[in-house]
Amino acid sequence: MSKDPGLASWLQLTLTPGLGAAAIRGLLAQFGLPENILAAPRAQLERVAGPAAAALLRDDATAAAVERALRWAEAPGHAVVTLAEAAYPKLLLEIADPPPLLYAIGRLGLLAQPALAIVGSRNATAQGMRNAEQFAAAFSAAGLTIVSGLAMGIDAAAHAGGLAGAGSTIAVLGTGVDVTYPRQNAALAARIAESGLLLSEFALGSAGAAHHFPRRNRLISGLAQGCLVVEAAVASGSLITARAAAEQGREVFAIPGSIHSPLSKGCHALIKQGAKLVESAEDVLAELTAFRRTATASARAAAPPREDEDPLLAHMGFDPVGVDSICARSGLPVERVCADLLRLELGGRVAALPGGRYQRLN
């Protein structure tokens, strides 16, 4: 038997197949701690949760899963945090459906730190990835923990930026915390487990399922003081996170982009709906109460230094543009423009796009 009957009871409650979140909340509200629920007469359980749920709680089929989770939690760096513990994040207690428990790997203390969610497209542009990483690094240097979902694209870039600063990062998973998804981010997940925090409400071993990710998204926004959307198409899952943030009373921010880019349309829609337009880290920090006075200077100091402006960049603007257009705007011969574009591309200042066009990156 377990050395921790309290945690065992929480696991028994949450690992019982077929016992939904609404039924669990009802039982907790009526009986208090899970030990009380499991000890209650069946007739009382039926009155609160119905006969089916009461029967499930009397099933011993979950015993193996409970013991497995208890053994897992004994490993260094592993934890199961329940609603009854001081380590449970306070901001999650404010949302409509806080998970009864959370599985965690890494620095549990990050749950008590002020945080900002950064989300966006999985198929991000090079500029979007740079924005996500640089903004996240500035926020992390200012003391904000970066929360995202470990997806490809903007999420991965935001986590990388968060790891670069003191605030670090929390990855909220749509799988069990012991399952890495997508596999391409395995190395990043290992870095987060070492220096940040991996977090999930789903049972150990849970594979990614379509209905898991909207539930994950409400936790990404719920853990944070605000949510910044870097790039998003109109139908992006990132907008689900932004809507959840607004419903939870969190600040919503969005970075605008080219009117021609599909990945800017979601951000533009959010701005039209009242999200705050963001051009710099200071725009976000100034809106977050805990950072109004002190973090702006820290973020400015932490932001990567810019090189002197190259004259050709001013003629390019920020939309994709062809060589002929750059020549017309700058008055320079095509040979000079091509040579400068090659130099800027090698320096990471511009990107070559299909169709002979180029786009400024910073």
TIGU-45399 format. One record per residue (C-alpha): x, y, z. Coordinates in steps of 0.02 Angstrom, whole numbers, plus 32768, in hexadecimal, padded with zeros to 4 digits. Layout:
% TIGU-45399
XYZ ...
END
This chain:
% TIGU-45399
800080008000 803280B67FE9 80928117806D 802881AF803E 7F6F8183804F 7F3C8238802C 7F8F823B7F80 7F5481897F5F 7EA081C37F7A 7EB482557F03 7EFC81E07E80 7E7181617E9C 7DF281EA7E7E 7E4282307DE1 7E7A818C7D93 7DD081377D9F 7D9C811A7CE9 7CF8816E7CBA 7CF581E57D4E 7CEE828F7CFD 7D2F83367D3A 7C8183787D62 7C5982DF7DCD 7D0082EF7E29 7CDF83A87E4E 7C32837D7E8F 7C7682F67F01 7D0083667F44 7C8483F27F65 7C10837C7FC4 7C8A830E8024 7D2D8370802B 7DCF830E801B 7DD682717FAE 7DEE8204804A 7D41823A8081 7CF982157FD6 7D4181667FD0 7D0381438081 7C5381848064 7BBF810A805B 7B8E80DE7FAA 7AE081267FC1 7B2A81D17FE7 7B9E81C77F52 7B0D819A7EE0 7AA982327F19 7B3782A67EE7 7B8782547E4F 7B0881D27E17 7B0A81137E1D 7B8880FE7D8F 7C0D816D7DDE 7BF081207E8A 7C0B80727E41 7CAC80A97DEA 7CF580E77E8D 7CDD803A7ED9 7D3E7FE87E4A 7DEE7FAE7E76 7E267FB17DC0 7E8380557DDA 7EF280117E66 7F827FE77DF0 7F7E80947DA0 7F7E80E67E4D 801680827E86 807180A87DE4 805281627DFB 808C815B7EB0 812D81047E7E 814881847DF3 813182147E6E 81BD81D07EDD 824081ED7E56 82AF82897E66 826183207E10 81B682CF7E03 811B830D7E60 805E82FC7E64 8010839E7EA4 7F5C83987EE2 7EDC84217EFF 7EF6840E7FBA 7FB0843C7FB6 800284E57FCB 806A84C47F2E 7FCD84C17EC1 7FD2855E7E54 7F6085E57E9C 7F2E862A7DF2 7EE585827DBE 7E6F858B7E52 7E1F86217DFB 7DED85C57D5B 7D46856D7D42 7D8884BB7D44 7E3184A97D9A 7E7883F97D8A 7E7283947E2C 7F2B836E7E1B 7FC283917DB0 805583207D81 80FA837F7D7A 81B183657D4E 823083EA7D79 822F848A7DDE 818A84887E3B 81AE85357E84 818B85827DD8 80D285687DFA 80DC85F27E7C 8131866F7E08 80D986F47D9F 80C686B37CEE 809A86E47C3C 8053866D7BBB 809C86787B0B 804686167A81 8039861679C4 803F85B47923 8092850A7912 80C2853B785F 811285DF7891 817986517823 823086727845 820287207883 817B86D978F6 81F6865F7943 827486E97961 81EF875879AF 81B386CD7A22 826186A17A5F 829E87547A74 8200878F7ACC 820186F67B3D 82B887137B69 829487C87B97 81FE87977C03 8260870C7C57 82EE87847C7D 826C87F67CCE 823487687D3F 819D87237CE3 818F86687CCC 815F863E7C18 80CE85C47C06 80AB856B7B62 807784C37B1C 811684707AD7 80D0846F7A26 813D848C798E 8154853F7953 812C85D079C7 811985647A64 81C685187A4F 821685C27A2E 81C0860D7AC7 820085807B36 82B085987AF3 82A786527B1B 8263862F7BC8 82F285B87BEF 836D86437BC7 833786AD7C5B 831886A37D16 825C868D7D00 827385E87CA2 81DD858F7C56 814B85197C75 811184A17BEC 805C846C7C01 804183C77BA7 7FAB837C7B4F 7FF082CF7B7A 8029827A7C18 80BF82D57C60 8129823C7C3A 80FB82407B80 815982B57B0A 80EE82FD7A7F 8120832B79FD 81B982BD79F9 821A8344799C 821B83A77A3F 8266831B7AA9 830A83787AC4 82AD84177AF2 823E83B67B6B 82DA836F7BBF 8321841E7BD5 827D84597C21 827783C57C99 832783F57CD1 831584B37CDE 825A84D57CD2 81BB84737CF1 815683F37C8E 809F83EF7CC6 8003838A7C9C 7F5983637CE4 7F4E82C27C7F 7F7882177CC7 802581CF7CAD 8036817B7C04 7FA781DD7BB4 7FC281F57AFB 7F9382957AA1 7ED9829B7A76 7E7B83247A1A 7E1083517AB2 7EA9835E7B23 7EF183FA7AD2 7E6184747AEF 7E65843D7BA6 7F2184587BAA 7F0885067B60 7E9A85407BF1 7F2885117C67 7FAA85707C00 7F43860F7C10 7F0985E67CC0 7FBA85DB7D05 7FE986877CC3 7FC2873E7CE2 7FAF875A7C28 7FB987057B7E 802087437AEA 7FF486FF7A3D 8088871179C7 804686C97923 7FA086747902 7F2E864C7871 7E7586707885 7E5085BA78B0 7EEA85A2791F 7EDF854479C2 7F3F85D67A0E 7E9F863C7A03 7E4D85BB7A76 7ED385E47AF6 7EB7869E7ADD 7DFB868A7AF3 7E1886237B90 7E8A86AC7BD1 7E0587317BB4 7D8086C77C08 7DF486AD7C9D 7E0F87677CB0 7EC287647C70 7F1187E97C02 7F1987BC7B49 7FA387FF7AD9 7FC887E67A20 8058881279AC 801D885A7905 806988267860 805A883B77A6 7FAA88517764 7FDA87D576DD 800A87487753 7F8786C57786 7FE886B07828 7FC587647858 7F09875D7840 7EE7870878E6 7F4C878C7943 7EF5881878E5 7E4C87CE7911 7E7D87CA79C9 7EB4888079C2 7E0E88B17973 7DB888567A03 7E1888B87A86 7EBF885E7A9B 7F4E88D57ABC 7FC088F27A27 807588C87A51 8110890F79FF 818B88FA7A8F 819E889A7B31 817D893B7B8F 80CD89407B44 80A5889F7BA2 810488C07C42 80B189697C59 800689147C5C 803488917CDE 801D88DA7D8C 80AE88817DDF 812888C87D5F 80EB89797D42 817B89CE7D9B 821089587D95 820D88E07D04 820B895A7C73 82BD898E7C93 82F388D87CA8 82A288A37C04 82F189367BA9 839C89067BEC 8381884F7BC0 8344886E7B0E 83C4883D7A8A 842788D37A4C 83FD890C799C 8480892F791D 848489D778C7 83F589DF784B 842A89A7779E 83EB8A23771A 83A7899876AD 83388957773A 82DD89FD7743 82AF89ED768B 8273893976A0 81EE89577724 81AB88BD777A 8142886D76F1 818D87F27672 81D8885475E2 82308830753E 82DA886F7504 828C88E27480 822189387502 82B889517575 831A899C74E3 828A8A1274BC 82798A4A7571 83338A5D7594 83718A9C74ED 84008A1E74F7 843889B17464 83FF88FC7465 84B188BA747E 84C68921751D 841B88EC755F 843F88337540 84E988407595 849D8899762C 840F881B7637 848C878C763A 84EF87E176C4 84518801772A 8414874E770E 84BA8707774B 84AE877A77E2 8401873C780E 83B087E577E9 834487AF7755 82FC870C7714 82F086D37660 823F869D7632 81F9863A759F 81DE869E7500 827A87077512 8237877075A0 828A87A17643 824887CD76F1 82978832777A 82AE87CF781D 82D7885C7896 
END
